[in-house]
């Protein structure tokens, strides 16, 4: 069982707690703090990459991935100045800020960064921001449009013997069902 590390007394007799333990689990960020952290794309990207990975990342790896993303290229095609600009801003500004707030553990000496349990508070804000994976509901709606289009085309050429009125009802019911599923999912996760 982890003990709380104390760093001194407050004027009201309470002791401040850091490191691991019950105080860390109870820590919550205010909405203003969350929005302040997320206002910078580089901090958002750090949180996204740490969320995707299961292990600590090196500062170099983070800097390369973020620089490649910002410049719309691959890590292999980055110039040294592109890498360096991102590396320096992460090293001097963004990672120390995230570390000070307890969102990541940043070991400057080893050059490693890993998320803390507090980083999970950002997940609802980062969902859907990953450019490599499309929104699942966008895919579902696109599939619905494609399927309905195929059915309407088959009706148009006489492969499926349905009236246009029945086809219209079928299309409306299909979209209503997908939309209801989307709404239910959004309301249940809110």
Rosetta constraint file for C-alpha pairs under 8 A:
AtomPair CA 2 CA 20 HARMONIC 6.19 0.50
AtomPair CA 2 CA 21 HARMONIC 5.48 0.50
AtomPair CA 3 CA 20 HARMONIC 6.85 0.50
AtomPair CA 3 CA 21 HARMONIC 5.74 0.50
AtomPair CA 4 CA 17 HARMONIC 6.05 0.50
AtomPair CA 4 CA 18 HARMONIC 6.52 0.50
AtomPair CA 4 CA 19 HARMONIC 6.47 0.50
AtomPair CA 4 CA 20 HARMONIC 6.10 0.50
AtomPair CA 4 CA 21 HARMONIC 5.27 0.50
AtomPair CA 4 CA 22 HARMONIC 7.41 0.50
AtomPair CA 4 CA 23 HARMONIC 7.45 0.50
AtomPair CA 5 CA 17 HARMONIC 5.87 0.50
AtomPair CA 5 CA 18 HARMONIC 5.80 0.50
AtomPair CA 5 CA 19 HARMONIC 6.14 0.50
AtomPair CA 5 CA 20 HARMONIC 7.75 0.50
AtomPair CA 6 CA 15 HARMONIC 6.34 0.50
AtomPair CA 6 CA 16 HARMONIC 5.78 0.50
AtomPair CA 6 CA 17 HARMONIC 5.13 0.50
AtomPair CA 6 CA 18 HARMONIC 6.79 0.50
AtomPair CA 7 CA 15 HARMONIC 7.12 0.50
AtomPair CA 7 CA 16 HARMONIC 5.86 0.50
AtomPair CA 7 CA 17 HARMONIC 6.71 0.50
AtomPair CA 7 CA 18 HARMONIC 7.73 0.50
AtomPair CA 8 CA 15 HARMONIC 5.76 0.50
AtomPair CA 8 CA 16 HARMONIC 6.20 0.50
AtomPair CA 9 CA 13 HARMONIC 5.95 0.50
AtomPair CA 9 CA 14 HARMONIC 5.80 0.50
AtomPair CA 9 CA 15 HARMONIC 4.55 0.50
AtomPair CA 9 CA 16 HARMONIC 6.58 0.50
AtomPair CA 10 CA 14 HARMONIC 5.29 0.50
AtomPair CA 10 CA 15 HARMONIC 5.87 0.50
AtomPair CA 10 CA 16 HARMONIC 7.08 0.50
AtomPair CA 17 CA 23 HARMONIC 6.12 0.50
AtomPair CA 17 CA 24 HARMONIC 7.79 0.50
AtomPair CA 18 CA 23 HARMONIC 6.99 0.50
AtomPair CA 18 CA 24 HARMONIC 6.64 0.50
AtomPair CA 19 CA 24 HARMONIC 6.95 0.50
AtomPair CA 20 CA 24 HARMONIC 5.78 0.50
AtomPair CA 21 CA 25 HARMONIC 6.77 0.50
AtomPair CA 22 CA 26 HARMONIC 6.31 0.50
AtomPair CA 23 CA 27 HARMONIC 6.25 0.50
AtomPair CA 24 CA 118 HARMONIC 7.94 0.50
AtomPair CA 25 CA 117 HARMONIC 7.46 0.50
AtomPair CA 25 CA 118 HARMONIC 7.86 0.50
AtomPair CA 27 CA 118 HARMONIC 7.22 0.50
AtomPair CA 28 CA 118 HARMONIC 7.22 0.50
AtomPair CA 28 CA 121 HARMONIC 7.94 0.50
AtomPair CA 29 CA 33 HARMONIC 6.08 0.50
AtomPair CA 29 CA 34 HARMONIC 6.43 0.50
AtomPair CA 29 CA 121 HARMONIC 7.69 0.50
AtomPair CA 30 CA 34 HARMONIC 6.42 0.50
AtomPair CA 31 CA 35 HARMONIC 6.17 0.50
AtomPair CA 32 CA 36 HARMONIC 6.02 0.50
AtomPair CA 33 CA 37 HARMONIC 6.18 0.50
AtomPair CA 34 CA 38 HARMONIC 6.19 0.50
AtomPair CA 34 CA 122 HARMONIC 7.13 0.50
AtomPair CA 35 CA 39 HARMONIC 5.97 0.50
AtomPair CA 36 CA 40 HARMONIC 7.87 0.50
AtomPair CA 37 CA 43 HARMONIC 6.72 0.50
AtomPair CA 37 CA 44 HARMONIC 7.70 0.50
AtomPair CA 37 CA 98 HARMONIC 7.77 0.50
AtomPair CA 38 CA 43 HARMONIC 6.35 0.50
AtomPair CA 38 CA 44 HARMONIC 5.48 0.50
AtomPair CA 39 CA 43 HARMONIC 7.95 0.50
AtomPair CA 39 CA 44 HARMONIC 7.78 0.50
AtomPair CA 40 CA 44 HARMONIC 6.46 0.50
AtomPair CA 41 CA 45 HARMONIC 6.05 0.50
AtomPair CA 42 CA 46 HARMONIC 6.18 0.50
AtomPair CA 42 CA 66 HARMONIC 7.04 0.50
AtomPair CA 42 CA 90 HARMONIC 7.76 0.50
AtomPair CA 42 CA 94 HARMONIC 7.48 0.50
AtomPair CA 43 CA 47 HARMONIC 6.31 0.50
AtomPair CA 43 CA 94 HARMONIC 6.14 0.50
AtomPair CA 43 CA 95 HARMONIC 7.80 0.50
AtomPair CA 43 CA 98 HARMONIC 7.96 0.50
AtomPair CA 44 CA 48 HARMONIC 6.17 0.50
AtomPair CA 44 CA 126 HARMONIC 7.48 0.50
AtomPair CA 45 CA 49 HARMONIC 6.09 0.50
AtomPair CA 45 CA 66 HARMONIC 6.59 0.50
AtomPair CA 46 CA 50 HARMONIC 6.13 0.50
AtomPair CA 46 CA 62 HARMONIC 6.82 0.50
AtomPair CA 46 CA 66 HARMONIC 7.75 0.50
AtomPair CA 47 CA 51 HARMONIC 5.99 0.50
AtomPair CA 47 CA 115 HARMONIC 7.61 0.50
AtomPair CA 47 CA 119 HARMONIC 7.26 0.50
AtomPair CA 47 CA 122 HARMONIC 7.84 0.50
AtomPair CA 48 CA 52 HARMONIC 6.29 0.50
AtomPair CA 48 CA 126 HARMONIC 6.94 0.50
AtomPair CA 48 CA 130 HARMONIC 7.38 0.50
AtomPair CA 49 CA 53 HARMONIC 6.26 0.50
AtomPair CA 49 CA 62 HARMONIC 7.44 0.50
AtomPair CA 50 CA 54 HARMONIC 7.41 0.50
AtomPair CA 50 CA 55 HARMONIC 7.96 0.50
AtomPair CA 50 CA 56 HARMONIC 7.48 0.50
AtomPair CA 50 CA 57 HARMONIC 7.23 0.50
AtomPair CA 50 CA 114 HARMONIC 6.50 0.50
AtomPair CA 50 CA 115 HARMONIC 6.18 0.50
AtomPair CA 51 CA 115 HARMONIC 7.50 0.50
AtomPair CA 53 CA 57 HARMONIC 7.80 0.50
AtomPair CA 55 CA 114 HARMONIC 7.02 0.50
AtomPair CA 56 CA 112 HARMONIC 6.22 0.50
AtomPair CA 56 CA 113 HARMONIC 5.42 0.50
AtomPair CA 56 CA 114 HARMONIC 4.40 0.50
AtomPair CA 56 CA 115 HARMONIC 7.60 0.50
AtomPair CA 57 CA 61 HARMONIC 6.59 0.50
AtomPair CA 57 CA 62 HARMONIC 6.80 0.50
AtomPair CA 57 CA 112 HARMONIC 5.57 0.50
AtomPair CA 57 CA 113 HARMONIC 5.29 0.50
AtomPair CA 57 CA 114 HARMONIC 6.31 0.50
AtomPair CA 58 CA 62 HARMONIC 6.37 0.50
AtomPair CA 58 CA 111 HARMONIC 5.55 0.50
AtomPair CA 58 CA 112 HARMONIC 4.35 0.50
AtomPair CA 58 CA 113 HARMONIC 6.01 0.50
AtomPair CA 59 CA 63 HARMONIC 6.03 0.50
AtomPair CA 59 CA 87 HARMONIC 7.25 0.50
AtomPair CA 59 CA 90 HARMONIC 7.78 0.50
AtomPair CA 59 CA 91 HARMONIC 7.62 0.50
AtomPair CA 59 CA 111 HARMONIC 5.39 0.50
AtomPair CA 59 CA 112 HARMONIC 5.75 0.50
AtomPair CA 59 CA 113 HARMONIC 6.55 0.50
AtomPair CA 60 CA 64 HARMONIC 6.12 0.50
AtomPair CA 60 CA 87 HARMONIC 6.84 0.50
AtomPair CA 60 CA 111 HARMONIC 7.67 0.50
AtomPair CA 61 CA 65 HARMONIC 6.17 0.50
AtomPair CA 62 CA 66 HARMONIC 6.07 0.50
AtomPair CA 63 CA 67 HARMONIC 5.94 0.50
AtomPair CA 63 CA 83 HARMONIC 6.37 0.50
AtomPair CA 63 CA 86 HARMONIC 5.52 0.50
AtomPair CA 63 CA 87 HARMONIC 4.96 0.50
AtomPair CA 63 CA 90 HARMONIC 7.20 0.50
AtomPair CA 64 CA 68 HARMONIC 6.05 0.50
AtomPair CA 64 CA 75 HARMONIC 5.86 0.50
AtomPair CA 64 CA 78 HARMONIC 7.90 0.50
AtomPair CA 64 CA 83 HARMONIC 5.77 0.50
AtomPair CA 64 CA 86 HARMONIC 7.76 0.50
AtomPair CA 64 CA 87 HARMONIC 7.77 0.50
AtomPair CA 65 CA 69 HARMONIC 6.16 0.50
AtomPair CA 65 CA 75 HARMONIC 6.37 0.50
AtomPair CA 66 CA 70 HARMONIC 6.10 0.50
AtomPair CA 66 CA 86 HARMONIC 7.26 0.50
AtomPair CA 67 CA 71 HARMONIC 6.13 0.50
AtomPair CA 67 CA 75 HARMONIC 7.72 0.50
AtomPair CA 67 CA 78 HARMONIC 7.52 0.50
AtomPair CA 67 CA 82 HARMONIC 6.26 0.50
AtomPair CA 67 CA 83 HARMONIC 5.87 0.50
AtomPair CA 67 CA 86 HARMONIC 6.03 0.50
AtomPair CA 68 CA 72 HARMONIC 5.80 0.50
AtomPair CA 68 CA 73 HARMONIC 4.99 0.50
AtomPair CA 68 CA 74 HARMONIC 5.26 0.50
AtomPair CA 68 CA 75 HARMONIC 5.34 0.50
AtomPair CA 68 CA 78 HARMONIC 6.48 0.50
AtomPair CA 69 CA 73 HARMONIC 6.53 0.50
AtomPair CA 69 CA 74 HARMONIC 7.68 0.50
AtomPair CA 73 CA 77 HARMONIC 6.36 0.50
AtomPair CA 73 CA 78 HARMONIC 7.02 0.50
AtomPair CA 74 CA 78 HARMONIC 6.67 0.50
AtomPair CA 78 CA 82 HARMONIC 6.24 0.50
AtomPair CA 78 CA 83 HARMONIC 6.66 0.50
AtomPair CA 79 CA 83 HARMONIC 6.47 0.50
AtomPair CA 80 CA 84 HARMONIC 5.98 0.50
AtomPair CA 81 CA 85 HARMONIC 6.09 0.50
AtomPair CA 82 CA 86 HARMONIC 6.71 0.50
AtomPair CA 83 CA 87 HARMONIC 6.05 0.50
AtomPair CA 84 CA 88 HARMONIC 5.97 0.50
AtomPair CA 85 CA 89 HARMONIC 6.36 0.50
AtomPair CA 86 CA 90 HARMONIC 6.13 0.50
AtomPair CA 87 CA 91 HARMONIC 5.98 0.50
AtomPair CA 88 CA 92 HARMONIC 5.86 0.50
AtomPair CA 89 CA 93 HARMONIC 5.46 0.50
AtomPair CA 89 CA 94 HARMONIC 6.45 0.50
AtomPair CA 90 CA 94 HARMONIC 4.75 0.50
AtomPair CA 90 CA 95 HARMONIC 5.38 0.50
AtomPair CA 90 CA 96 HARMONIC 7.97 0.50
AtomPair CA 91 CA 95 HARMONIC 6.02 0.50
AtomPair CA 91 CA 96 HARMONIC 7.15 0.50
AtomPair CA 91 CA 108 HARMONIC 7.95 0.50
AtomPair CA 92 CA 96 HARMONIC 6.78 0.50
AtomPair CA 93 CA 97 HARMONIC 6.24 0.50
AtomPair CA 94 CA 98 HARMONIC 6.29 0.50
AtomPair CA 95 CA 99 HARMONIC 5.96 0.50
AtomPair CA 95 CA 104 HARMONIC 7.67 0.50
AtomPair CA 95 CA 106 HARMONIC 6.57 0.50
AtomPair CA 96 CA 100 HARMONIC 5.94 0.50
AtomPair CA 96 CA 106 HARMONIC 7.09 0.50
AtomPair CA 97 CA 101 HARMONIC 6.32 0.50
AtomPair CA 98 CA 102 HARMONIC 6.37 0.50
AtomPair CA 98 CA 103 HARMONIC 5.24 0.50
AtomPair CA 98 CA 104 HARMONIC 5.65 0.50
AtomPair CA 99 CA 103 HARMONIC 5.81 0.50
AtomPair CA 99 CA 104 HARMONIC 4.90 0.50
AtomPair CA 99 CA 105 HARMONIC 5.42 0.50
AtomPair CA 99 CA 106 HARMONIC 5.77 0.50
AtomPair CA 102 CA 116 HARMONIC 6.98 0.50
AtomPair CA 102 CA 118 HARMONIC 6.84 0.50
AtomPair CA 103 CA 115 HARMONIC 6.20 0.50
AtomPair CA 103 CA 116 HARMONIC 5.51 0.50
AtomPair CA 103 CA 117 HARMONIC 7.45 0.50
AtomPair CA 103 CA 118 HARMONIC 5.27 0.50
AtomPair CA 103 CA 119 HARMONIC 4.98 0.50
AtomPair CA 104 CA 113 HARMONIC 6.61 0.50
AtomPair CA 104 CA 114 HARMONIC 5.50 0.50
AtomPair CA 104 CA 115 HARMONIC 4.24 0.50
AtomPair CA 104 CA 116 HARMONIC 5.16 0.50
AtomPair CA 104 CA 118 HARMONIC 7.98 0.50
AtomPair CA 104 CA 119 HARMONIC 6.95 0.50
AtomPair CA 105 CA 113 HARMONIC 5.66 0.50
AtomPair CA 105 CA 114 HARMONIC 5.35 0.50
AtomPair CA 105 CA 115 HARMONIC 6.17 0.50
AtomPair CA 105 CA 116 HARMONIC 6.62 0.50
AtomPair CA 106 CA 111 HARMONIC 7.39 0.50
AtomPair CA 106 CA 112 HARMONIC 5.94 0.50
AtomPair CA 106 CA 113 HARMONIC 4.57 0.50
AtomPair CA 106 CA 114 HARMONIC 6.73 0.50
AtomPair CA 107 CA 111 HARMONIC 5.61 0.50
AtomPair CA 107 CA 112 HARMONIC 5.32 0.50
AtomPair CA 107 CA 113 HARMONIC 6.43 0.50
AtomPair CA 108 CA 112 HARMONIC 6.88 0.50
AtomPair CA 115 CA 119 HARMONIC 5.91 0.50
AtomPair CA 116 CA 120 HARMONIC 7.81 0.50
AtomPair CA 119 CA 123 HARMONIC 7.50 0.50
AtomPair CA 122 CA 126 HARMONIC 6.24 0.50
AtomPair CA 123 CA 127 HARMONIC 5.99 0.50
AtomPair CA 126 CA 130 HARMONIC 7.63 0.50
AtomPair CA 128 CA 133 HARMONIC 7.79 0.50
AtomPair CA 128 CA 134 HARMONIC 7.31 0.50
AtomPair CA 128 CA 135 HARMONIC 6.01 0.50
AtomPair CA 130 CA 134 HARMONIC 7.83 0.50
AtomPair CA 134 CA 138 HARMONIC 7.07 0.50
AtomPair CA 134 CA 139 HARMONIC 7.19 0.50
AtomPair CA 135 CA 139 HARMONIC 6.62 0.50
AtomPair CA 136 CA 140 HARMONIC 6.26 0.50
AtomPair CA 137 CA 141 HARMONIC 6.08 0.50
AtomPair CA 137 CA 182 HARMONIC 7.00 0.50
AtomPair CA 138 CA 142 HARMONIC 6.13 0.50
AtomPair CA 139 CA 143 HARMONIC 6.09 0.50
AtomPair CA 140 CA 144 HARMONIC 6.17 0.50
AtomPair CA 140 CA 178 HARMONIC 7.69 0.50
AtomPair CA 141 CA 145 HARMONIC 6.22 0.50
AtomPair CA 141 CA 178 HARMONIC 7.31 0.50
AtomPair CA 142 CA 146 HARMONIC 6.17 0.50
AtomPair CA 143 CA 147 HARMONIC 6.07 0.50
AtomPair CA 144 CA 148 HARMONIC 6.01 0.50
AtomPair CA 144 CA 174 HARMONIC 7.53 0.50
AtomPair CA 144 CA 175 HARMONIC 7.20 0.50
AtomPair CA 144 CA 178 HARMONIC 7.97 0.50
AtomPair CA 145 CA 149 HARMONIC 5.98 0.50
AtomPair CA 146 CA 150 HARMONIC 6.23 0.50
AtomPair CA 147 CA 151 HARMONIC 6.26 0.50
AtomPair CA 148 CA 152 HARMONIC 6.10 0.50
AtomPair CA 148 CA 171 HARMONIC 6.23 0.50
AtomPair CA 149 CA 153 HARMONIC 6.06 0.50
AtomPair CA 150 CA 154 HARMONIC 6.09 0.50
AtomPair CA 151 CA 155 HARMONIC 6.18 0.50
AtomPair CA 151 CA 160 HARMONIC 7.76 0.50
AtomPair CA 152 CA 156 HARMONIC 6.06 0.50
AtomPair CA 152 CA 167 HARMONIC 7.05 0.50
AtomPair CA 153 CA 157 HARMONIC 6.34 0.50
AtomPair CA 154 CA 158 HARMONIC 6.14 0.50
AtomPair CA 154 CA 159 HARMONIC 5.03 0.50
AtomPair CA 154 CA 160 HARMONIC 5.66 0.50
AtomPair CA 155 CA 159 HARMONIC 5.81 0.50
AtomPair CA 155 CA 160 HARMONIC 4.79 0.50
AtomPair CA 155 CA 161 HARMONIC 6.27 0.50
AtomPair CA 155 CA 162 HARMONIC 6.33 0.50
AtomPair CA 155 CA 163 HARMONIC 7.94 0.50
AtomPair CA 155 CA 164 HARMONIC 7.94 0.50
AtomPair CA 162 CA 166 HARMONIC 6.45 0.50
AtomPair CA 162 CA 167 HARMONIC 6.56 0.50
AtomPair CA 163 CA 167 HARMONIC 6.25 0.50
AtomPair CA 164 CA 168 HARMONIC 6.07 0.50
AtomPair CA 165 CA 169 HARMONIC 6.40 0.50
AtomPair CA 166 CA 170 HARMONIC 6.14 0.50
AtomPair CA 167 CA 171 HARMONIC 6.22 0.50
AtomPair CA 168 CA 172 HARMONIC 6.21 0.50
AtomPair CA 169 CA 173 HARMONIC 6.06 0.50
AtomPair CA 170 CA 174 HARMONIC 6.08 0.50
AtomPair CA 171 CA 175 HARMONIC 6.26 0.50
AtomPair CA 172 CA 176 HARMONIC 6.01 0.50
AtomPair CA 173 CA 177 HARMONIC 6.06 0.50
AtomPair CA 174 CA 178 HARMONIC 6.39 0.50
AtomPair CA 175 CA 179 HARMONIC 5.98 0.50
AtomPair CA 176 CA 180 HARMONIC 5.97 0.50
AtomPair CA 177 CA 181 HARMONIC 6.21 0.50
AtomPair CA 178 CA 182 HARMONIC 6.22 0.50
AtomPair CA 179 CA 183 HARMONIC 6.10 0.50
AtomPair CA 180 CA 184 HARMONIC 6.04 0.50
AtomPair CA 181 CA 185 HARMONIC 6.16 0.50
AtomPair CA 182 CA 186 HARMONIC 6.21 0.50
AtomPair CA 183 CA 187 HARMONIC 6.08 0.50
AtomPair CA 184 CA 188 HARMONIC 6.02 0.50
AtomPair CA 185 CA 189 HARMONIC 6.28 0.50
AtomPair CA 186 CA 190 HARMONIC 6.20 0.50
